[in-house]
């Protein structure tokens, strides 16, 4: 079905330019457009100038036609090799001059890529569609220009050929072999137009029919080095982090405009919204969620060679998947200046208004030097919110609460009854939000302590009807 739809789009595109006279005549002349017969791409020579993958097949200098090629592929092969007589014979036999492969490429596209002047002239005398576009929107003139075949390009331009604007991205590679493994075909990603392009935010889209979250780099950012560096930074971190409690990276578009980062989609939303709906979480669920967050954060902090400091850990950046498991997201967005192997500072504090939020550690709020312990501080406040069901110092505004926590050194009181929050857990929360970074536990320590709290509660019969072990 996918092959059929691709061919249908290619055929429709040729009809729209007036090259194919009638449907019945077309299928009488060229049965190789039947998707049941044509299941090949042209891969003997240069690729389309707008192909984001730009495959680089091994070149065969022999003149013989490979076996088992249908008529369309034979025509494209002859055009690639500059075999004017071979192309002419095929056209005389009745093959349509505008026959296309699966990528919508005609013989004129191929001749333009390869600089086969005489073949191009022949095809034009046989009424080749001069402005036919392949699946990426490239024309023969664009391909000729891209590969420096100026004689073919000038012939096409003299005939009135149109050249679509080639939009190069800041991450375009010079050698096709350097295209990243994560590169996605932008034609496989459908973003609803009504969603628009939201800078710095993910939106719902579809990739090969599957819902995903897509961040699109807006047009103004392509000339802004800092925006491009931030995009690269986020991409590098997403690519190297793999964990069940970390949002999954799907791929990216870096060779085409607009550039995009694609991640898994979570229909159940984020932890912040979940707590607003549910209020105080049951102790068992709060502890299970806490372990999910701690395991995801431990993965980030243990990344080699450099730890990933989230620096903006908050309920809105913790997503809930369809299985009820939490996944850490939103990391890699804050640019840091490395002071030492384990110390950092905000690279551009003025550009991150979100870092004045309720969940940041005092040293980040005050634009000081910090380490991984800032994430443990945020975790302590999130743990408090799950057990209390409200944000710290509610109903005060988040801005006022942040000032109380970071500038006045105040901490919200734990109001939940002791049986709903064991003493060991209260102690852990208090250590996490300690004013002194050195006193805060690491996430590997937090995981051990949470596991111990769960085991003790189960042993003592607390919440025994809601605990289901193991959770690992």
N, C-alpha and C positions, 0 to 999 in steps of 0.2 A: 504493500500500500504506500509506503514511503517513496519507493522508486516511482510508482505511478503518479503520485502527487507532484514530485519534482519534475517529471517529464511534462505533466499537464501545465505546470507553471511556465516551463520553458517554451512549450508550443504556443501557449497563450501570448507570451511576450513577443514571439515572432509574428503572430497574427496581428498584434497591435501595431506593429511597424509596417504592415502591408506586404511582407515578403511572401507569405503563404496565401495563395489565391483562393483555395477552397478546401474544405475539410476532406471531402471525398477524393479529390485529386491528390491531396497530400498523402493519404494513406494508400492510394493506388500506386503512387510513384515510389514511396519509401516505407516499406513495412518495418524497417529497423527502428523506427520511432515507437514501435509497440514495446511497452515495458516488459512484456514477457520474453522478448528476444534480446533487448538491449540492456544488459546489466553491467556495463563497463564504463569506466572513466578513461579519458584520454590521458595517458601517463608516460608517453614516450619522449616528450620534450618539455619545454618550459611551461610553467603554470601561469594561470591568469595573474595579472598584475595586482588584482585586488583580493586574491585568495589569501585569507589570514594564515593558512598553514603553509602554503607555497611548497608543496612536496617537491623533492629533488630526486627524480628517478635516475638510475644509472643509464647513461647514454649508450646506444648501440650504433656503431658506425657502419654496420652492414646495410645493404640496400634492399634486402629481401623483406617482404611483408611477413610479419609474424603469423603463425597459423591460427585458425579459428576466429578470425576477425570478421564481424558482420560488415555490411557495406559502409555504414557510417564510420566505423572505426578505420576501415581501409582508406576512406576519403581523407580522414584527419591524419592518418599516418603518411599518406602520399604528400599531403600539404606540408607536413613537418619536414620531410626529406627533400622537398623542392622538386618532386617528380611531376613536372608539368604534364607529360604525356599520360602518366598514370591517372592524374586527377581528371584530365580531359576524357579519357576512356570511360571512367566511372560516371561522369556527368552525361556522356553520350548514351550510356546504358540506361539512363533514367533516374539515377539517384539525385535527390533534391540537393541543390547547392547549399541550402540552409539547414541541412540535417544537423542535429545536435547530439552531444553525448549527455550523460547524466548531469553534468555541470552546466549544461546549456551552451557549450562552446561549439562554434562552427569552424569550418575549414579556414575561413578568413581570420578568425581569432588565432588559429594555430600558425598560419602563414605570417601574420603580423608579429607574433612572438618570436618566430624563428628568422625573420628577415628574408623570407622567400618572396622576392619582388615579382618574379615572373608568374608564380602561382597566384599571388594576390591580384595581378593584372587579369589573369585568366578568370578568376572567380568573379571579379567585378564585371567582366564582359558577359558573364552568365547570370547577371543580376543578383549577385550575392547581397544580402541585407547589410548595408554598410554600417548601420547603427544597432545591430543585434547586440543584446547584452547577455552576458553569462549570469550564472546564479549569484555572483557577487556584484553585479552591476557594471562590469567592465566591458568596454567596447574594443574592437580590433585596433582602433586608433590609439586608445589608451595603452593597450598592451605594446604596440609598436613603439610608442614614446618611452614607456617604462624601460624597455630593453635596448633602447638606443638605436632602433632600426629606422633611421630618419628618412630613408628613401621610401619605404612603405608608408611611413607616417605622412609624408608630404603628398604622396599619391592619394591617400585617403582624405586628407584635409582638402585637397584640390577638388575632390568630389563632394565636398560638403559634410564630411564626417564630423560627428560631435564627439567631444572629449570630456567625459565626466570628470569633475574635480577630484583629484586624488588627495585624500585627507590622511596625512601621515601622523601617527601617534608618537608621543615622546618616548615610547618604549619599543618602537619598531626596530627589529634586528636587521643587520646588514646581510647576514647569512641565514638562509632558510633553516639550516640545521640547528640554529641557535634558538628557534622558536620554543618557548617553554613547554614542558609536557602538560602543564595544566591548561594550556590555551584551548578555549572553546570556540566553536563556530558561532558567530553572532546571529546567524540566521536560525539557529536552533533555540534562541532565547526570545520569548515573546513578552514584552512589557506593555501593559495596557496604557494606551495614550492618555486616558483620563487621569492616570496616576502622576503623570508628569515626571520631571527629573528633580529629585529632592537631594540637594547637596548634603553629604554627610550622613544620610539615612538610608536604611535598607527598605525596599518595598517588595511586595509580592509580585512574582512573575512566574513564567513557565519555561522549563528547559526540557525539551523533548517530551512535552506533555506532563511533566512532573512539577509540582509547585516548588519554587525555591525563593530564597530571599536575595535580592539583587541590589547592589549599591552602584549607582551610575555616576561617573565623574562628569560634572557639568562643563559646558563649553568654555566658560571663562577660566577654568582651571588649567587648560592645556598650555597657556602661556605663563602660568605661575609656577616657578620651580618648587616653591614650598609645598604647593598642593600636590604636585607630581611626586615629590619625595615622600609625602605622607601616604599617598596611595601605594607606592612601592614598599614602604615600611610595613603597612598593614598586610600587604600581600605576602611579604617574606615571612611574617610571623604566622599567618594563617596556614601557609604552606607547610611549615615545619612542625606544627602542633597537631597531634592525633591522639584523642582520648575520648572515651564514652561520655565524659562529663564536660567536654569542650565542644562548642558548636562546630559542626563538620564543614570543612572547606570543600566546595565542589569544583571550582575552577575560576578562570578569569578570561576576559577579553582584553588583550593588551596591544594587538597588532591592528585593530580596527577601531574606528571612532563610532560611537562613544565607548570609552574603556569602562569595563565593569568588573566587579568582584561578585562571585556567586557563591552562596552558602546555603545550607539546608534550611528549610522553612519549618517553623513551629507554630501550628495552628492554635495551640492552647495559650499562646501569649507568654507574658513574663511573670516573674515572681511578685513584682510590685502590684500588678493588676490582680493576681490571684489572692494576695493577702487583703486587698481592698474588698474583694468579693466575699471571701470566707471569714475574714476577721482572724482572731487568734487561732493558730493551728493546733491540732492535737499534739501532745508531746512526742508521740511516736513519729508522726509525719514531719514535725519540725526537726527531729533528730535525723531522720532519713534524708531530708532535704539538706541539712547541714553537712552530712557526709558527702552528698553529691557535690556540693559547692567546694568543700575542702579538697576532695580528690581532683576536681578539675583545676583548682588553683595550684595544688601541689605539682601537677603536671607542668603548668606554666612556669612555676618557680624552679623546676628541675631541668628546664630546657638547657641543652648544651649547644654551643659553648657559653652562651650568656642566658641568664634567667630572664623571663618575661615578667616585668612588673606591670600589673594591670593598671593601677593608679586611678581607676574609675569604677571599682567594684560596687555595684548597687543593685537593688532588686530589679530595676528596669533592664539591667544588663545580664540577667539570669533568666534563661528561657526554659519553658516547660514543654517536653516532647509528648507525643501521643501516648507513650507508655507510662507517663507520670514521673519521668526522670528529669532532673535539672541539668542544664548545660550552660557553662559560662560563655558569655559572648561579650562583644564590645572592647576586647583587648586589642592592643596595637594601634589604637586611635590617638593616644597621647604621645607626642614626640618628646623624648628625654635626652638630656645631655649627660653623657657618662662622665662621672667624676673619678671613679676608680672601679675595679671589677665588681664591687658590690654597692656602690653609692651612685646616685644620680640626682639630677635636678631638672625641673621643667625647662624644655628648650624655648618655648614661647608661652609663658604664663598668661599673657594678655589675650591670647587667642582661644583660651579654654575657659569659658565662663562656667561650664559645668563643674569645674574643679573648685568652685565655691559652694558645692552642694553639701547636703547633709551628711554624706557618708565618707567624706575624705578625712584623712588623718591631719592633725594640726600642722605637721611639718610641710605638707603639700599645700594646705590652706594659706600658710604664711610664706609660700614660695621659698622654702629652705631646701637643704640637702636631705635626701631620704634614701631608704633601702626597701627591701621586699616587705618589711614589717608594716608598711602602710596598708597593704592589702589585708593583713590580719586585723588591723584596726577597723577597717570597713566591714570585715566579716563579723566582728563582735557586735556592731550595730545592727547588722542584718539578722543575726541570731536573736538579738533582743526583740526585733520587730516581729519575727515569726512567733515567738512565745507570748508577746504582749498583744499582737494584733493591730498595733498602731505604730506610727513613726515615733522616734525618740522625741520627747517633750511635746507630744501632741496635746492640745490643738495649736501650739505656736507654729508660725510659718517655718518652712525649712531653712530660710535664710537666718532667721533669728535663732533657731535651734543650732545651726552650724556655728554661729558666733559664740553661743553659750558653751558648746563643746570644745571648739578649737581655740578660742581666745580667753574664755573664763575658766576653762578646765572642768566644767561641770559634766556629770554623767546622769542619764535618766534612771529613775528608780525602777527596780524590778518589782512589780506589783503582784505578779502571779503567785499563787499559793505554793508553799514549799513542795507539796507532793506533785505539783504540776511542773516543777522545775527543780531537780535535785541540787543539793549544795555543790556538787562537783561541777555542774553545768554553770551555775552562777559564778563560781570561781574562774572557770574558763572564759566566760564573757568578760569579766573584769580584767583578766590578764590581757585579753585581746585588745581592749580599748585603753590600756595603760598609757599614761602620758609619755613614759620613757620607751622608745622603740626597742631597746635591748631586752626589756621585760616581756615583750609580746612573744608568744610561741610561734614556731614555724608551722606550716600546714602539715608537714609530716608528723609533727608532735600533736597537732590538733586532731588528726585522724586517729591516732592511737588513743587519745583521751576520749574522743567521742565513742569509739568502739568499746572502751572500757565502761563508759556510762551506760551504753545500751545493754551490755552484758549484765551489769549490776542491777539495772532496773528489771531486766527479765528474770534474774535470779530471785529478786525480792518480791516478784509478783506484781510490780507496778505495770500498768497498761498491758498486762499479759494477753488480753484479748485483741490488742491491736498490733503487737509486735510480731513480725514475721522475719525470722532469721534463717540464713544469713542474708545480708544486703549487698554483699560484694559480688 
